[in-house]
Amino acid sequence: MTTPAPALTHWIEPLHHAAWPFLTHRHLTELRRLETALTTTLATTTATTPAERLLAVRTALAPYTPSPHGDPANAATTAALAGFICGWHDLDLRDTIGPGHGRMILRHATPALRTIWAARINSGALVGIAATERHGGSRLTEITTRLTPHADGWRLTGEKCWVSRLKESAAFVVFAKDPNGRIQAAVVPAESDGVTRFPETPSGLAGWAWGTLQLQDVKVPEENILTTPDGDGERIFRDHFTAFRPLVSAIALGTAAGIHHHVLTTLQARTQTRLLPRLRDTTLTTLGHTHTSLHAALLATITATRLTAQHSTHADLWARAIKVHGVETAHRSVQELTPLIGASGFRADSPTGKARADLGGLLYADGIHDALLRSVGRTLTDPN
Ligand SMILES: Cc1cc2nc3c(=O)[nH]c(=O)nc-3n(C[C@H](O)[C@H](O)[C@H](O)COP(=O)(O)OP(=O)(O)OC[C@H]3O[C@@H](n4cnc5c(N)ncnc54)[C@H](O)[C@@H]3O)c2cc1C
C-alpha cells in the first residue's frame, strides 16, 4: 500500500531525532497534513492545463501551509522541508505553497500594501519576479529598465526576459533604475495598462508560463515602491535570495529524492517479479551514492536555511553556495539514477525524464552557478 506522505515517511521522519530534533510534534503533524492534502489534491484535481492544475493545488494547499509559529529558525526549517515535500512530488509544484517571491512585498511594502498582498498571497495569489534583462541576469546592476518620476507617482519602461509564472502571477516585483541610477523594486499588478506578456516554450519547468515581460510607460504609485531603511532596492534582491536560494535547494533535492524512491521501488518490483534476476553492484553503488549525496546536501541546506533565519553573517555566502550545491547534487543524482530503470525512464511521461529536464532549468533560474560560485570565492578571499 502506498503511503499518502512518502517524502515525510521515507526521508524526513527517520532523521527527526538526529537531524532536526528542534522540530516539535506540531511541526511534523503540519508537514504530514500538508503532504496528505497534496497527494489527495493531485489525485482528484480536474484542472486541464498544467498551470490551472498548479493554481488549483496552490489554492487547495493554502490552509495547510505550515504556520510560522515559534522560533524563526524552526519555522524556516519546516518551510524548507515543506518545499522538499512539494519537490518530491513534482518540481513544478515549487510554487504551490508559501509566499515565494511575494516575500519581498511582505517584508518591504508599506503596511497598507502589505495588508492587501498578505491576504491575496494567503489565499493563493502568485507573485513573480522580473529582474533579468537581455544583457544577462547575472549582472543586475546593469539593468536598463527605468523608473521616471511623474505627477502621480512613477512611470516604468523596459523589458524583462525569462520571467517565470509569466501568465499566472497576480503581480510582479520589477527591478528598475531611478533617475539617480539607484535600483528600485516596484510592485506591478499583472493587469496594469502597459504590461504585455510574451510566452516562450521552455524545455523543462513548463508548469508555469515563462517568457518576456514588456513594460511600456506603466503607472506605478509611490506606495508600490518597496523600501529599505537606506532606500536600496538591490538589498531587497539580495536579502530575498538569501532566504529563497536554500528553499530552491530543498525543493530540487526533494525532486531527486522522489526519483530515488521511484527508481528504488521500480527495481524492487522488477526483482520480486523476476523481470531482473538480481541488482548489479554498479546499481547498488549508484543507489547508495545518490542516497548519501542527497541526504548530505539536504542537511547542509537546512543549515543554510537556519543561518538565514538567525540573521547570521554567514547566511548570504551559504545561500549562494547551497543553491549551487543542492541543485547540482539533485541534477547529477537524477542523471545517475535514470539509466538504472532503462529506457522506461526516457518516456515523455516518466517522472525521471521530467525531473531531468526540470532540474536543468534550475541550473539557471534563481542564479546561474558560475556567477554564484565566483561571488562565493570573492567573499571568501575578501580580507574584510
Ligand atoms: C527556468 C528559468 C526560470 C527563470 N525565471 C526567472 C524569473 O522568474 N525572473 C527573472 O528575472 N529571471 C528568471 N530567469 C532568468 C535567470 O535568473 C537567468 O537565467 C540567470 O540569472 C542567468 O542570467 P542569463 O541567463 O542572462 O545568463 P548570463 O548572465 O548572460 O550568463 C551566461 C554566461 O555568461 C557569463 N557572463 C556574464 N557576464 C559576463 C561578463 N561581463 N563577462 C564574461 N562573462 C560573463 C556568465 O558567467 C555565464 O557563464 C529564469 C531562467 C530560467 C532558465
The ligand as an SDF file (V2000), in Angstrom:
LIG
                    3D

 53 58  0  0  0  0  0  0  0  0999 V2000
   13.5720   28.2040  -15.9590 C   0  0  0  0  0  0  0  0  0  0  0  0
   14.0290   29.5890  -15.7220 C   0  0  0  0  0  0  0  0  0  0  0  0
   13.2460   30.4450  -14.9480 C   0  0  0  0  0  0  0  0  0  0  0  0
   13.6530   31.7590  -14.7480 C   0  0  0  0  0  0  0  0  0  0  0  0
   12.8290   32.5920  -14.0450 N   0  0  0  0  0  0  0  0  0  0  0  0
   13.1600   33.9080  -13.9260 C   0  0  0  0  0  0  0  0  0  0  0  0
   12.2490   34.8250  -13.2950 C   0  0  0  0  0  0  0  0  0  0  0  0
   11.1790   34.4440  -12.8300 O   0  0  0  0  0  0  0  0  0  0  0  0
   12.6110   36.1300  -13.2260 N   0  0  0  0  0  0  0  0  0  0  0  0
   13.7950   36.5950  -13.7190 C   0  0  0  0  0  0  0  0  0  0  0  0
   14.0660   37.7820  -13.6070 O   0  0  0  0  0  0  0  0  0  0  0  0
   14.6730   35.7430  -14.3270 N   0  0  0  0  0  0  0  0  0  0  0  0
   14.3760   34.4310  -14.4440 C   0  0  0  0  0  0  0  0  0  0  0  0
   15.2300   33.5530  -15.0780 N   0  0  0  0  0  0  0  0  0  0  0  0
   16.4840   34.0610  -15.5920 C   0  0  0  0  0  0  0  0  0  0  0  0
   17.6670   33.6620  -14.6860 C   0  0  0  0  0  0  0  0  0  0  0  0
   17.6270   34.4020  -13.4860 O   0  0  0  0  0  0  0  0  0  0  0  0
   18.9250   33.9100  -15.5130 C   0  0  0  0  0  0  0  0  0  0  0  0
   18.9690   32.8830  -16.4970 O   0  0  0  0  0  0  0  0  0  0  0  0
   20.1900   33.8900  -14.6860 C   0  0  0  0  0  0  0  0  0  0  0  0
   20.2090   34.9840  -13.7810 O   0  0  0  0  0  0  0  0  0  0  0  0
   21.4120   33.9870  -15.5880 C   0  0  0  0  0  0  0  0  0  0  0  0
   21.2820   35.0420  -16.4820 O   0  0  0  0  0  0  0  0  0  0  0  0
   21.4130   34.7700  -18.0520 P   0  0  0  0  0  0  0  0  0  0  0  0
   20.6730   33.5570  -18.4200 O   0  0  0  0  0  0  0  0  0  0  0  0
   21.0600   36.0220  -18.7350 O   0  0  0  0  0  0  0  0  0  0  0  0
   22.9560   34.4280  -18.2420 O   0  0  0  0  0  0  0  0  0  0  0  0
   24.1800   35.4420  -18.2430 P   0  0  0  0  0  0  0  0  0  0  0  0
   24.1160   36.3540  -17.0560 O   0  0  0  0  0  0  0  0  0  0  0  0
   24.2760   36.0690  -19.5850 O   0  0  0  0  0  0  0  0  0  0  0  0
   25.3560   34.4220  -18.0340 O   0  0  0  0  0  0  0  0  0  0  0  0
   25.7060   33.4720  -19.0640 C   0  0  0  0  0  0  0  0  0  0  0  0
   27.2100   33.2470  -19.0050 C   0  0  0  0  0  0  0  0  0  0  0  0
   27.8910   34.4590  -19.3110 O   0  0  0  0  0  0  0  0  0  0  0  0
   28.8330   34.7560  -18.2930 C   0  0  0  0  0  0  0  0  0  0  0  0
   28.9540   36.2120  -18.1650 N   0  0  0  0  0  0  0  0  0  0  0  0
   28.0290   37.0630  -17.6780 C   0  0  0  0  0  0  0  0  0  0  0  0
   28.5130   38.3090  -17.6850 N   0  0  0  0  0  0  0  0  0  0  0  0
   29.7710   38.2450  -18.1710 C   0  0  0  0  0  0  0  0  0  0  0  0
   30.8010   39.2150  -18.4040 C   0  0  0  0  0  0  0  0  0  0  0  0
   30.6120   40.5080  -18.1350 N   0  0  0  0  0  0  0  0  0  0  0  0
   31.9570   38.7820  -18.9140 N   0  0  0  0  0  0  0  0  0  0  0  0
   32.1670   37.4850  -19.1790 C   0  0  0  0  0  0  0  0  0  0  0  0
   31.2410   36.5080  -18.9870 N   0  0  0  0  0  0  0  0  0  0  0  0
   30.0650   36.9060  -18.4810 C   0  0  0  0  0  0  0  0  0  0  0  0
   28.2620   34.1370  -17.0430 C   0  0  0  0  0  0  0  0  0  0  0  0
   29.2750   33.9170  -16.0690 O   0  0  0  0  0  0  0  0  0  0  0  0
   27.6810   32.8430  -17.5950 C   0  0  0  0  0  0  0  0  0  0  0  0
   28.6830   31.8750  -17.7250 O   0  0  0  0  0  0  0  0  0  0  0  0
   14.8700   32.2330  -15.2870 C   0  0  0  0  0  0  0  0  0  0  0  0
   15.6610   31.3690  -16.0490 C   0  0  0  0  0  0  0  0  0  0  0  0
   15.2500   30.0660  -16.2770 C   0  0  0  0  0  0  0  0  0  0  0  0
   16.1070   29.1740  -17.1120 C   0  0  0  0  0  0  0  0  0  0  0  0
  1  2  1  0
  2  3  1  0
  2 52  2  0
  3  4  2  0
  4  5  1  0
  4 50  1  0
  5  6  2  0
  6  7  1  0
  6 13  1  0
  7  8  2  0
  7  9  1  0
  9 10  1  0
 10 11  2  0
 10 12  1  0
 12 13  2  0
 13 14  1  0
 14 15  1  0
 14 50  1  0
 15 16  1  0
 16 17  1  0
 16 18  1  0
 18 19  1  0
 18 20  1  0
 20 21  1  0
 20 22  1  0
 22 23  1  0
 23 24  1  0
 24 25  2  0
 24 26  1  0
 24 27  1  0
 27 28  1  0
 28 29  2  0
 28 30  1  0
 28 31  1  0
 31 32  1  0
 32 33  1  0
 33 34  1  0
 33 48  1  0
 34 35  1  0
 35 36  1  0
 35 46  1  0
 36 37  1  0
 36 45  1  0
 37 38  2  0
 38 39  1  0
 39 40  1  0
 39 45  2  0
 40 41  1  0
 40 42  2  0
 42 43  1  0
 43 44  2  0
 44 45  1  0
 46 47  1  0
 46 48  1  0
 48 49  1  0
 50 51  2  0
 51 52  1  0
 52 53  1  0
M  END
$$$$
